[in-house]
Amino acid sequence: MRHRGVDDLVIGAPGCGSWMVARPDGAGTWAVTASGPRDIWAEIRETTVRWRAAGEPEVYRLDFESDGEQRVSVGRGQGALTWRLPTPHTVTEEATQ
């Protein structure tokens, strides 16, 4: 979540209790604090590397399968990125845990 009046960037995964906060450190970089079972900052860095390797695409494709699976994809060939989105049922289950 980004609050326009604040420099900090806060991202959370309520389903597992993980979160991270990134704050400008005054030297042109960001100081990151994170907690929880997921390393959200590492996930962001890994996704950034993959996105750059795919040519920094601006357009994504969203596929809905008949079995309810949803996938996002971008790019083609070796640099293509694809990931499965949780179904609404899965999201509801996580929210109740």
N, C-alpha and C positions, 0 to 999 in steps of 0.2 A: 504494500500500500504506500502510496506517495502522497504526502500532504504538501500542497504547493507552497504553503507559508513556512515550511521547515526544510532545512538542508538534508536531514537524515532520511535514509531509505530503510524502511522496516518491512521484512518479509516473514510470514509465519506459515506454518503447516499445523493448524489446530488439531488435526486428526491424530498426530503423534506428539504434539507439544514442542516441536522444533521451531526455532526462530533465529533470525539474524538481523543485526542493525549495522548499516554502513554510514559512517560520518566522514565528511571532508576533514583531512588532518592539517590543512593549512599549507601543505607542501605540494599540493596538486595531486595527491593520491587519497585513498580512503582507508580509514581505520575500521576494521570489521570485528564485531563481537557476535558470537553465535553460541547456541546451546541446543541440546536435544539430541535424539538418536540419529537424525538426518543431518548431514553436513550440507546445508542449503547453499552456502557460499561455494563449496567445491562443485556442487551440481550446476550452479550458474557458470562457473569458470569452464567446466567441461562442455556445457552447451555452447558457450561463446567460441571455444576452440573449434567445435564441430560446425557451427554456423559460419565462421570465417573460412574453414576448409571447403564449405559448400559454395563459396563465392559471395557471402553476405547477401543472400537472396531477400527480396522485398515482398515476394508473393508466396503464400502458403496454400496448400490444398487440404481440405477437410473431407474425409470419406466416412460415410455412414453405411455400415454393412447390415444385411437383413437380420443377422443374429444379434444386433444391438452394439457391436463393436464400433468404436469411433477411432480413426487414425488421422494424424496430421502428418503431412509430408511436404518436403520442399527440395528442390534441386533434382539432379539426375546423375546416374552413374555412381562412381566410387565415392563422391562427396555428398551424395543424397542423405538427407536426414529424415527419419521416420520415427514416430512414437505413438503408442496407443494411449488414448485417453480413458480415464475410468468411466464406467457406465453410470448413469444417474443412480442406479440401485446401489452400486459400490460407494458412491459419495454419501448417500443417505446412511448406509451402514457405518461408515467411518465417523460421521457426525454424531452418531448415537453412542459411540464408544468413549 
